[in-house]
Each structure stands twice: as structure tokens, then as C-alpha cells.
Amino acid sequence: MSKHIEKLKKQLVEISEVVNSFRSEAVRVRVVDRLLDAIIESEKTDADAIELFNKRNHKQKLNGETSYPSARAGKKPGATKVLNQLLATDYFHTPHSISSIASYCKDNFDSDFKTSELSGILLKLANENKLKREKSNDNNRFEYVGV
């Protein structure tokens, strides 16, 4: 806090000559008030910019490793991308339940999806006629098969 006050004092000394050139005390007060508002606003903007820099662009250390938030090298593909990749293969030639699809994704894509993450995407693919959604006679649950 004292560094902030010292900085403010230094700035006031720099502008005192200009402020004192006005004859009217009311004008002096108004000029100082506006200058202080401008200084506070610029410092607030600078603080916001520094905070934004620290959040987005600055490298962060997680568990002793340096990582860059914008880097996508270690990022796993999302559920939609994995399911679209499965559509391109012959995986959906046979019917599969959501839980079997999730376990297949875990084993082959190293992506541990919850069934709730997959259900909406599978329903969308079924509505787009990329998959058929059929009720299983065995367990009364839906299974997905390619069209």
C-alpha cells in the first residue's frame, strides 16, 4: 500500500505545476479530481490486463509440470469426435448399448466417457439417420446400430 501512495505522491508532484497555473481554486480541485479519476481508471485497466495475462497466456505449473493452457498436444478428443470416428469404422455393424460403447471408448481411445455424456450425442446421430436406435429385447434398453 505504501508503494502505491509513494507512486501517487510522485505523480502529484509532476502535475502540481500545471494545476497551480490555474487561478481559480474550484478549477484546480476539478482538474485534480479528474486526473485522479483517470489515474485510478488506468491502474484498474492495467490490473485487469495483468490478470487477463496471468489467466490466459502465462504458463502455469500443475503438479510440478509446466503446461500451456492453449496447447492441445495432450488433450483427448471429445465424445462427439470419438463417436464420429467409430461411425467411420465397422463398429456399428452390430448393435451396441451405451455402456458397451463407453467401455469400448475407454479401451481403444483412452477416453473415459460417462454414459450420460454419450447418450445425447448418440440420440443426435440417430435423429440425423447416421445410426438406428433400437430397443433390446433382452434388457429393454436402447442399442445403437449403423444405418
Phi and psi in degrees as GROMACS dihedral restraints (atoms count N, CA, C in turn):
[ dihedral_restraints ]
;  ai    aj    ak    al  type     phi  dphi    fc
    3     4     5     6     1   -67.5    20    10
    4     5     6     7     1   -32.7    20    10
    6     7     8     9     1   -64.2    20    10
    7     8     9    10     1   -37.5    20    10
    9    10    11    12     1   -65.0    20    10
   10    11    12    13     1   -42.5    20    10
   12    13    14    15     1   -67.0    20    10
   13    14    15    16     1   -40.9    20    10
   15    16    17    18     1   -62.8    20    10
   16    17    18    19     1   -40.3    20    10
   18    19    20    21     1   -63.9    20    10
   19    20    21    22     1   -42.5    20    10
   21    22    23    24     1   -63.7    20    10
   22    23    24    25     1   -42.4    20    10
   24    25    26    27     1   -60.5    20    10
   25    26    27    28     1   -43.4    20    10
   27    28    29    30     1   -62.1    20    10
   28    29    30    31     1   -41.5    20    10
   30    31    32    33     1   -66.6    20    10
   31    32    33    34     1   -38.4    20    10
   33    34    35    36     1   -66.4    20    10
   34    35    36    37     1   -37.6    20    10
   36    37    38    39     1   -63.1    20    10
   37    38    39    40     1   -38.9    20    10
   39    40    41    42     1   -65.9    20    10
   40    41    42    43     1   -33.8    20    10
   42    43    44    45     1   -97.4    20    10
   43    44    45    46     1    -5.9    20    10
   45    46    47    48     1   -61.3    20    10
   46    47    48    49     1   -34.8    20    10
   48    49    50    51     1   -64.3    20    10
   49    50    51    52     1   -40.9    20    10
   51    52    53    54     1   -69.3    20    10
   52    53    54    55     1   -43.7    20    10
   54    55    56    57     1   -64.8    20    10
   55    56    57    58     1   -41.3    20    10
   57    58    59    60     1   -70.4    20    10
   58    59    60    61     1   -12.8    20    10
   60    61    62    63     1   -72.6    20    10
   61    62    63    64     1   -18.1    20    10
   63    64    65    66     1   -80.5    20    10
   64    65    66    67     1   138.8    20    10
   66    67    68    69     1   -80.5    20    10
   67    68    69    70     1   -37.7    20    10
   69    70    71    72     1   -80.8    20    10
   70    71    72    73     1   131.6    20    10
   72    73    74    75     1   -67.5    20    10
   73    74    75    76     1   -34.7    20    10
   75    76    77    78     1   -63.2    20    10
   76    77    78    79     1   -39.9    20    10
   78    79    80    81     1   -66.6    20    10
   79    80    81    82     1   -41.4    20    10
   81    82    83    84     1   -59.3    20    10
   82    83    84    85     1   -45.4    20    10
   84    85    86    87     1   -62.2    20    10
   85    86    87    88     1   -43.2    20    10
   87    88    89    90     1   -64.9    20    10
   88    89    90    91     1   -41.6    20    10
   90    91    92    93     1   -64.4    20    10
   91    92    93    94     1   -45.4    20    10
   93    94    95    96     1   -63.3    20    10
   94    95    96    97     1   -41.9    20    10
   96    97    98    99     1   -60.6    20    10
   97    98    99   100     1   -45.9    20    10
   99   100   101   102     1   -66.2    20    10
  100   101   102   103     1   -39.4    20    10
  102   103   104   105     1   -64.6    20    10
  103   104   105   106     1   -43.3    20    10
  105   106   107   108     1   -63.5    20    10
  106   107   108   109     1   -40.3    20    10
  108   109   110   111     1   -61.4    20    10
  109   110   111   112     1   -41.6    20    10
  111   112   113   114     1   -65.8    20    10
  112   113   114   115     1   -40.4    20    10
  114   115   116   117     1   -64.7    20    10
  115   116   117   118     1   -45.4    20    10
  117   118   119   120     1   -63.0    20    10
  118   119   120   121     1   -42.9    20    10
  120   121   122   123     1   -64.5    20    10
  121   122   123   124     1   -40.9    20    10
  123   124   125   126     1   -68.1    20    10
  124   125   126   127     1   -37.0    20    10
  126   127   128   129     1   -68.9    20    10
  127   128   129   130     1   -35.8    20    10
  129   130   131   132     1   -65.7    20    10
  130   131   132   133     1   -42.1    20    10
  132   133   134   135     1   -64.8    20    10
  133   134   135   136     1   -40.9    20    10
  135   136   137   138     1   -62.9    20    10
  136   137   138   139     1   -41.8    20    10
  138   139   140   141     1   -64.8    20    10
  139   140   141   142     1   -39.9    20    10
  141   142   143   144     1   -65.1    20    10
  142   143   144   145     1   -39.7    20    10
  144   145   146   147     1   -66.8    20    10
  145   146   147   148     1   -39.6    20    10
  147   148   149   150     1   -66.0    20    10
  148   149   150   151     1   -41.9    20    10
  150   151   152   153     1   -63.6    20    10
  151   152   153   154     1   -41.7    20    10
  153   154   155   156     1   -64.0    20    10
  154   155   156   157     1   -40.9    20    10
  156   157   158   159     1   -60.8    20    10
  157   158   159   160     1   -45.9    20    10
  159   160   161   162     1   -64.7    20    10
  160   161   162   163     1   -35.2    20    10
  162   163   164   165     1   -75.1    20    10
  163   164   165   166     1   -40.6    20    10
  165   166   167   168     1  -103.0    20    10
  166   167   168   169     1   -44.3    20    10
  168   169   170   171     1  -104.2    20    10
  169   170   171   172     1   -20.7    20    10
  171   172   173   174     1   -80.5    20    10
  172   173   174   175     1   139.9    20    10
  174   175   176   177     1   -68.8    20    10
  175   176   177   178     1   145.8    20    10
  177   178   179   180     1  -118.7    20    10
  178   179   180   181     1   151.3    20    10
  180   181   182   183     1  -106.4    20    10
  181   182   183   184     1   124.8    20    10
  183   184   185   186     1  -124.8    20    10
  184   185   186   187     1   121.6    20    10
  186   187   188   189     1    53.7    20    10
  187   188   189   190     1    38.1    20    10
  189   190   191   192     1    81.6    20    10
  190   191   192   193     1    -5.1    20    10
  192   193   194   195     1  -104.7    20    10
  193   194   195   196     1   142.9    20    10
  195   196   197   198     1   -87.3    20    10
  196   197   198   199     1   129.3    20    10
  198   199   200   201     1  -133.1    20    10
  199   200   201   202     1   152.4    20    10
  201   202   203   204     1  -110.7    20    10
  202   203   204   205     1   122.2    20    10
  204   205   206   207     1   -58.3    20    10
  205   206   207   208     1   -31.7    20    10
  207   208   209   210     1   -84.0    20    10
  208   209   210   211     1   -10.2    20    10
  210   211   212   213     1   -75.8    20    10
  211   212   213   214     1   136.2    20    10
  213   214   215   216     1  -111.2    20    10
  214   215   216   217     1    14.7    20    10
  216   217   218   219     1   -61.9    20    10
  217   218   219   220     1   -44.7    20    10
  219   220   221   222     1   -96.1    20    10
  220   221   222   223     1     3.9    20    10
  222   223   224   225     1   -78.6    20    10
  223   224   225   226     1   133.1    20    10
  225   226   227   228     1   -82.1    20    10
  226   227   228   229     1   152.9    20    10
  228   229   230   231     1   -69.1    20    10
  229   230   231   232     1   152.1    20    10
  231   232   233   234     1   -78.4    20    10
  232   233   234   235     1   174.5    20    10
  234   235   236   237     1   -62.4    20    10
  235   236   237   238     1   -40.8    20    10
  237   238   239   240     1   -61.7    20    10
  238   239   240   241     1   -44.7    20    10
  240   241   242   243     1   -64.7    20    10
  241   242   243   244     1   -42.4    20    10
  243   244   245   246     1   -64.5    20    10
  244   245   246   247     1   -43.9    20    10
  246   247   248   249     1   -65.4    20    10
  247   248   249   250     1   -36.8    20    10
  249   250   251   252     1   -66.0    20    10
  250   251   252   253     1   -34.9    20    10
  252   253   254   255     1   -66.7    20    10
  253   254   255   256     1   -38.1    20    10
  255   256   257   258     1   -65.6    20    10
  256   257   258   259     1   -35.2    20    10
  258   259   260   261     1   -62.0    20    10
  259   260   261   262     1   -33.0    20    10
  261   262   263   264     1   -73.7    20    10
  262   263   264   265     1   -17.4    20    10
  264   265   266   267     1   -96.5    20    10
  265   266   267   268     1  -173.1    20    10
  267   268   269   270     1   -95.2    20    10
  268   269   270   271     1    17.6    20    10
  270   271   272   273     1   -60.4    20    10
  271   272   273   274     1   -40.0    20    10
  273   274   275   276     1   -88.6    20    10
  274   275   276   277     1    17.1    20    10
  276   277   278   279     1   -70.7    20    10
  277   278   279   280     1   -25.4    20    10
  279   280   281   282     1  -114.6    20    10
  280   281   282   283     1   149.1    20    10
  282   283   284   285     1   -66.9    20    10
  283   284   285   286     1   142.0    20    10
  285   286   287   288     1  -137.3    20    10
  286   287   288   289     1   141.0    20    10
  288   289   290   291     1   -80.8    20    10
  289   290   291   292     1   167.5    20    10
  291   292   293   294     1   -61.7    20    10
  292   293   294   295     1   -41.2    20    10
  294   295   296   297     1   -66.1    20    10
  295   296   297   298     1   -36.9    20    10
  297   298   299   300     1   -70.1    20    10
  298   299   300   301     1   -34.1    20    10
  300   301   302   303     1   -65.4    20    10
  301   302   303   304     1   -41.7    20    10
  303   304   305   306     1   -63.8    20    10
  304   305   306   307     1   -42.5    20    10
  306   307   308   309     1   -69.9    20    10
  307   308   309   310     1   -34.8    20    10
  309   310   311   312     1   -63.7    20    10
  310   311   312   313     1   -41.6    20    10
  312   313   314   315     1   -63.8    20    10
  313   314   315   316     1   -38.5    20    10
  315   316   317   318     1   -65.8    20    10
  316   317   318   319     1   -42.7    20    10
  318   319   320   321     1   -72.9    20    10
  319   320   321   322     1   -42.6    20    10
  321   322   323   324     1   -98.3    20    10
  322   323   324   325     1   -24.2    20    10
  324   325   326   327     1  -115.8    20    10
  325   326   327   328     1     0.5    20    10
  327   328   329   330     1    53.6    20    10
  328   329   330   331     1    37.9    20    10
  330   331   332   333     1  -122.1    20    10
  331   332   333   334     1   112.3    20    10
  333   334   335   336     1   -91.4    20    10
  334   335   336   337     1    86.7    20    10
  336   337   338   339     1   -91.7    20    10
  337   338   339   340     1   142.7    20    10
  339   340   341   342     1   -78.6    20    10
  340   341   342   343     1   154.7    20    10
  342   343   344   345     1   -64.0    20    10
  343   344   345   346     1   -29.6    20    10
  345   346   347   348     1   -68.3    20    10
  346   347   348   349     1   -27.2    20    10
  348   349   350   351     1   -71.1    20    10
  349   350   351   352     1   -33.7    20    10
  351   352   353   354     1   -85.7    20    10
  352   353   354   355     1   -28.6    20    10
  354   355   356   357     1   -61.2    20    10
  355   356   357   358     1   -44.1    20    10
  357   358   359   360     1   -64.7    20    10
  358   359   360   361     1   -40.1    20    10
  360   361   362   363     1   -68.7    20    10
  361   362   363   364     1   -41.0    20    10
  363   364   365   366     1   -64.4    20    10
  364   365   366   367     1   -39.3    20    10
  366   367   368   369     1   -63.7    20    10
  367   368   369   370     1   -41.2    20    10
  369   370   371   372     1   -62.7    20    10
  370   371   372   373     1   -43.2    20    10
  372   373   374   375     1   -64.3    20    10
  373   374   375   376     1   -34.5    20    10
  375   376   377   378     1   -69.7    20    10
  376   377   378   379     1   -39.7    20    10
  378   379   380   381     1   -66.9    20    10
  379   380   381   382     1   -28.1    20    10
  381   382   383   384     1   -85.9    20    10
  382   383   384   385     1     6.0    20    10
  384   385   386   387     1    60.4    20    10
  385   386   387   388     1    30.7    20    10
  387   388   389   390     1   -92.2    20    10
  388   389   390   391     1   -24.7    20    10
  390   391   392   393     1  -134.9    20    10
  391   392   393   394     1   157.6    20    10
  393   394   395   396     1  -106.8    20    10
  394   395   396   397     1   140.0    20    10
  396   397   398   399     1  -110.1    20    10
  397   398   399   400     1   116.2    20    10
  399   400   401   402     1  -126.9    20    10
  400   401   402   403     1   144.8    20    10
  402   403   404   405     1   -79.5    20    10
  403   404   405   406     1   135.3    20    10
  405   406   407   408     1   -79.7    20    10
  406   407   408   409     1   138.6    20    10
  408   409   410   411     1   -75.1    20    10
  409   410   411   412     1   -24.9    20    10
  411   412   413   414     1   -73.3    20    10
  412   413   414   415     1   -50.6    20    10
  414   415   416   417     1  -123.2    20    10
  415   416   417   418     1     8.2    20    10
  417   418   419   420     1    60.9    20    10
  418   419   420   421     1    30.2    20    10
  420   421   422   423     1  -116.1    20    10
  421   422   423   424     1   162.7    20    10
  423   424   425   426     1   -79.1    20    10
  424   425   426   427     1   144.5    20    10
  426   427   428   429     1  -126.5    20    10
  427   428   429   430     1   151.2    20    10
  429   430   431   432     1  -116.5    20    10
  430   431   432   433     1   133.2    20    10
  432   433   434   435     1  -138.9    20    10
  433   434   435   436     1   148.9    20    10
  435   436   437   438     1   -66.4    20    10
  436   437   438   439     1   152.9    20    10
